[in-house]
Amino acid sequence: MALRTRLAVVGTVVALLVAINSSGLAQFNSEPTVTPGGPHLQSHLVPGEVRHSLVVVDPVRQAIAVYHVDAATGEVTFKSMRNITWDLQMNKHNSDKDLAPEEVRAALPR
């Protein structure tokens, strides 16, 4: 990940943590928040009682990253990162089985 993108993600996390700590809990908004350091990055905060989920979306790279933020301490844990290029080319997927990006690509019609 490029330095500029990393800084934009860190900036998003810091901004959301400040919002959480200053208001007790950031308002959940279904509209994405565009980060100042990377105009194409978007973030979504899904509040929870024990932990909040922060989803950072990079539509240019077609990738998502997920972080958990402990509601009590504000500790941020990086949970996952995935390129969704192939996922978005599927016509349907309705299963409990998680597919790795390579499996998704292999399942696409050629």
Secondary structure, 3 states (H helix, E strand, C coil): CCHHHHHHHHHHHHHHHHHHHHHCCCCCCCCCEEECCEEEEEEEEECCCCEEEEEEEECCCCEEEEEEEECCCCCEEEEEEEECCCHHHCCCCCCCCCCCHHHHHHHCCC
